[in-house]
Amino acid sequence: MRIDGVWLPIVTPFLEDKVDFEAFRTMIDYYIGKGVSGIIPLGTTGESPTIDETEFEEIIEKTMEYVHGRVPVIVGAGGNNTKKVLEKLKTVEKYKVNGVLSVSPYYSRPDQRGIYEHFLKMSEATDLNIIIYNIPYRTGRNVENETLFKLSELKNIIGVKDASGDIKQSLSLLLNAPDGFSVMTGEDIFFYITLIYGGQGGILASSHIETESFIEIYNRVKNNDHQGAFKIWKRLAGIIPLLFEEPNPAPIKYCLNKMGLIKSQELRLPLVAISEKLQRKLDNYL
């Protein structure tokens, strides 16, 4: 499998502290209709830390039912206890998903050897495709490029969601990426430059709001219309920071509610609703 294009790390809609599966289905139909390349439930944007084990499996089951083979599905499945992550993989394997997106172990802050061994154990334990999620400002530890290159040699590690926050590291990764290894940006503001430097696309929370624009940028770059892509990108680049001005996915849920895609902006603690100041900014944008 080669992952590319614009992938949606879909939010988990809640209503009275339960997963609102009616809204979830509405969103899946809507975004597949817009042309996203794939759906990723149970990522950080899906508030995965607040999802219990029963909900975790039910969300996978409903995602596969609602998607019904129209696009690939990759499930968020990570953690900082390797043994528990391997158990989580066994749950994911019950369903015909296309792979897992797995964050580098957080809080424990393992060194590069520990990071390698963690993903090695995952690779050995499953035939699922694995995409590594590198986001050091959440995990407390960077996955260095040399570690990624070494991990790319494993049979089923097919790519990275790169949110290193270090443009030099990201550009070096793009310029030296192994053949067949997908570099997908997880920094929405780096989407255009990732494509220009040969990256395969992005896993983009903000594509909930500007789906067609992100997809058009991707298509234009692939067709060598860089100037046309940049013209669209200049507008988007000013909007993206609004969607991350307060903790993700609170601003996105506010917008989705205003757009009529979800019934409630409800989040689970410790996340809270966005401020009135940001509401006014988003209202002007919408």
N, C-alpha and C positions, 0 to 999 in steps of 0.2 A: 504494500500500500504506500502511495505517496500522498502526503497531505499538502494541499495548496489552496489558494483562494482566500475568501473571507469566511471565517468560521465564527459562529455565534455562541459565546459562553452564556447560555440562557439563564435569566433570573428565575428564581423559584417564587411564584406568587402565593401569598398567604391570605387567608380570610378567617378571622377569628381563631388564629393560631393553628390553623390546619392548612395543608397544601391545597390550593384552589386548582384542582385538576381541570375544571372547565376552562378557566383562563389559560392554563398551561397548554391545553390543546389548541385554543384560539391562537396563541402566540406561535406555536409550532407551524400551524397551517399558514399563518401570515408570513412568517420569515422564509419558509420554504418557497412560498409564492413569490417572494421578493428576489429569490435566487441565491441564498446563502449556500456555500459549498458543503457545510456540515453543521451539526448541532452538538454542543457540549453541555450536558446537564451536570449539576453537582460540582461546579467549579467554585472559586471564591465569589464570583458574581452571583452564583446560585446560593450563597450563604451556607456553604457546605459545613462549616463548623457547628452550625445550629441544627443540622439535620440528624435525627436519630436513626438507628439501624433499620427499623421498620420502614420509615419514610425513604431511606436510601434505596432500598430494594424496590419499593413501590414506584419511586420516581423513574428508576431504570425501566421497569416493566411498562409503565405508561408511556415513557418516551418512545420505546420501540413500537408500541401499539400505535401511537399517534403518527410517528414518522412513517411507518409502514413501508420501509425500504426506499423511500424517495431520495434520501441523502444519507451519507454515512453518519454514524453516531460514535462519539468518543466520550467516555465517562470520566469525570473527575474522581480519582481514587488515590489519595496520598496520605501521608502522616509522618510522624517522627518516631513511631514504634514499628520497626521493620516487620516483626512477627504479625502485628495487627494489620499492616498493609497487605501482607500475603493472604491473610484470611479474607480481607475485603476483595481481593482479586478473585477468590473462589466464588463469592457472591456475584460479581460482575460476569464471570464465565458462564453463568446459567443462561445468559441472554446473548443474542447474536449481535453484540456490539462490535465495532471496528477497532476498538482499542481503548487505552486509558491515558489520561493526562495526569501525571503524578508529580506533585510538588517536591522539591528537595526537602529533606528533613529539617524541620524548624525547631527553634528553641534550644534543642540539644547542641546545635552548632558543631556538627562533626567536621573534621578536616576533610581534605580531598580524598583521602583513602577511605574514610567512612562513607562519604557520599558515593564513591565508586562501588563499594561493597553492598550498600543498600540497593542500588539499582541493579547490580549483578544478581543479587538474590531474587529480585523481582523478575528479571529476565529468565532466570533458570526455573522459576516457579510457574510460568505461564507461557502460552503461545500467543497471547494477546499482543498487539502492537502497543508500544510504549512511547509516549512523548514526554520528555522531561520538562518540567516547569521550573525555570530559574528566576526567582524573584527575591533577591537578597534583602531588600528593605522590608520584606515580611518575614523571611526565614532567619535572618541574622547571619547567613553564610552564602557567599557567592559560589556558584559552580563554575570553575575556571574553564576556559576554552580547551585546554589540554585534557581535562577530565572528560569534557563532552566528546572530544575526538576519540578518546579511548573507549568511551561507552558506545559510540556509534559503530564500533566493530562488533558489538553483540548482535545476535541474529534478529531480534525484534525491537530494538530501540531505533526508531525511525525518524526522530526529529526532536526539536526543542521549541518550547514557547519561551522566547527570550525577553525577559523583563529585567535585565541586569541593571538598567539605569545608568550604564557606562557606555557612552557612544563609541569610545575607542575600542572597547571590548566587543561591542556588537558589530562594528565594521570589520574588525579583524576576523570575527567568527564568520561573517558573510563572505569575506574574500578567501577564506581558507576552508570553507565547509566541505566535508567529504562528499563524494558523489553519492547521490541517492538519499542524503540526509537533509531533511527539510528544516529550514530556519523560518519560523513563524514569529513575528513580533507580538509580544504581549503588552508593549508600550504603544498605545494607540497613536500617540504623537509622532512615533517613528515609522508609521506605516509606509508613507511615501518613500522615504529614504531606504527602507528595507527592500522595497521592490526595485528601486533604481540600482541597488547594489547586488541584485540577483537573488534576493530572498523569495520564498515561495508564497508569502502572504501574511495574514495576521489572524490572531484569535482576539477579537476586539469587542469589548463591552459596549463601546459607543456605537457599534453597528446596529444596536437595537433602535437607534434613533435615525441615523442617516444611512440606512442599509443600501439604497440604490447608489448613493454617491460613492461609498466605499467600493462597491462592486464595479462601478464604472471606472474608477481610478485603476483598480486592478486590471480590468480588461484593456483599458487604454495603454497602460504600461506594457502589457504582454503583446500588444499590437504596435509597439514602438511609437505611440502617440504620447510622448512624454510631456510635451507642452500642453496638450489638452488635459492630461491627467493633472498637471501642476495647477492649472487654472481652477479646477474643482478643489484641489487640495488646499489652496490658499484660503478658501472660504471655510473648509472643514477645520483647518488648523486653528482657527480662532474660536471655534465652537467647542472642540474637544475638552479644553481645560475646564469649562463650565461643568461638564459631566463628572469631573473628578475634584471639583473644588471642595466637596465634602465627601465623607467615606462612601465608596462604591458598595452596593448598588443603589443607595438612597436617592441620588439625583435621577438615576435612570428610572427607578420605580415611580418617581414623581411624574416624569414625562410620559411613561407608559400609561399611567392612570389618566392623565390629561388627554392622551390619544385614544382612550377607550379600549385599550388592549387588556388591561387588568382592572378589576373592580376596586381594588384597595392598594394603597401605597404601603401597606403593612410590612414592617421589618421585624426581625427578632433581635432582642437585646443580645449583645451590647450596642447594636446599631440603633439609631434613632432617626426620626424624620428630619428632613433638611430644614434649614433656617428660613425665615420669611424673606430675608435678603436674597438668598439664592432662589427661592421660589419666584420672586419678581424678575430676576435675571432670566430664568428659564421660561417664564411666561412670555417675556418679550421675544425670546428666541423662537418659541413655538408659534 
